[in-house]
Amino acid sequence: MHPITVAVAENDQMKRRQLEHHLRQNNQNIEVLTDENSLYNKNMEIRLKSRNNQSLKANTVARIKRLRPRVLFVNAQQLTQESFDLLHELNQHCPGTLPVVLVKEEVDDSQVLQVLESGARGIVNCSVKPINVSLIVETVNRGEPWVSRKILVKIMDKIKLT
């Protein structure tokens, strides 16, 4: 069985490395894709450098297009319009990648629904411990959502009304 490729979308490189390190410790069936392990030669370094004339969103999308992970953890910490825009762009330009949003606080149901409508396959509140990263990755990789049962009920109600 091939490992499931995983990457982290986080603008702060120190936080991104910490999250990547945490992911590596969870399961042998997960291959964490990073900028360091994607270097094949010196010519690739040019592609790794941030382009000053591009937005953070454009740089993130370009990086994820290059890494091509199956599951992507988007470290949003708190949800903003920028988070929703990034998810929409990732959904448009990286269709083979399944984003899971990481937040550090409880979010209301309407925001969770908006995250899912923007293209995320799940949302994880990191302030709740423990988090079973392996289970999240395997579930999302199978095409299943990672959301609470409470949200599933709301989604079902929304489907009934349409």
N, C-alpha and C positions, 0 to 999 in steps of 0.2 A: 504494500500500500504506500503510495506516494504521500509525503508530508503536505499539509495544507499550508500554502504560502500566506503570510500575514505581514502587514506593514502598519506603521503608525503615522497619522497626519497630525503634526504638532509643530507650530512655528518656532517654539523655543527648543533649540537643539539639545540643551541639557535635559529638559523634561522628556523629549523624544527618546534620547538614549536611555533614560531611566525606565520608561515604559517598555522599550525594546528589550532591555535586560530582564525586566519582570516577565515578559512574555516568553523569553527563552527558557526560563526556569520552570515553566508549567507542564510541558508535555513534549515528548520526543516526536510526536506526530505533527508538530508545528515548526515550520521553517520561517524565521523572522527575516524579512528582506530589509536591508538597510543600504544606505548609500555606500558604506565601506565594502560590503560583500558583493556589490554590483559592479565594482570597478574591474574592467577587463583589460584596460590599457590606459596610457596617459591621455589619449585623445578623449576619453570619456570624462576626464576632469572638467572640461569646459562645460559639459552638460550638467554637472553637479552644482556649479556656481549659480547663485541666485542672480537673476537678471534684474538689474535695478529699475529698468523701465517697465517691469511687469508688476502687477499687484500680487499680494500674498496668495490670493485665491488662484491666480494663473500659475504662479510658481508651484503651488501645492498640486494642482491638477497635472502639470507637466511632470512633476516628480512621480506621481502615482501612475501616470501613463507609462513612464519608463520602467518602474519597478514591476508593475502588473501583478499585484497581490490578489489572491482570491478573496480574502477578508481584510478589511481596512478598519482599524480603530481610529476614529476621529475624536481627538481630545478637545471637546468644546468647552469643558468645565461648566459654563452656563450658556444657555441657548440665546443666540442673537440672530438678527436678520442675516448677518454675515455667515453664520452657521448653516442656515437654510439655503442661502445662495451657493455655498460651497458644495453642499450635498446635491443640489440640483445640477451643478456643473460636473461633478464626479459622475452622476447618473448619466449625463449626456455624453461625456467623453471617455469614460472608463466603464463600459457596460458589463464587463466580466468581473468587476470588483464589487463586493458586497460590503457596504459601510455599516459599521456599528458605532453609535455615538456614545462617548463617555462624558458624563456630567458629574459634578460634585455636590449637587443639591437636588432635592425633590423637585420635579417639574410637574406642572398641571397637565391634565389629560389632553387639553386642546393643543399644548405644545408637543406632546408625544405624537398625537395624530399628525401635526404639521411636519414633524421630523420624518415620519413614515411616508407622508405624501411627497416629501422632498427627495425621497430615494433611499433613506436608511432602511436597513433590514432589522435594526434593533436599537435599543437604548439601554445603557447600563448606568446605574447610580453607583459611582465609586465610593461614596461615603458609607455604603452598606457593605459590611464584611461578613463572610469571606466571598470573594468573587471567583467562580470556577471558570477561568479563562478557557481551558480546554473544552468544557461543555459548551460554552458560548460559541467558540470557533467551529466545533463540529456541528452544532445545531444550525448555525447560519450557513455553513458550507453545504448542508443538505437542502438548503432552500427554505428552511423554516424561519419564522421571525423570532426574535428574542425580545419579547415584551411581556408585561404582566398579564395575568388572566383578566384583571379588571379592564385593561385596555382592549383585550380581545372581545369582551362583552360589548364595549362601546363600538368597536368596528363592526361586529355582527349587527348591532342595532342600526348603525348607519347603512349597512347593506340592505336591511329589511325595508328601510324608508325609501330606497331608490328603486 
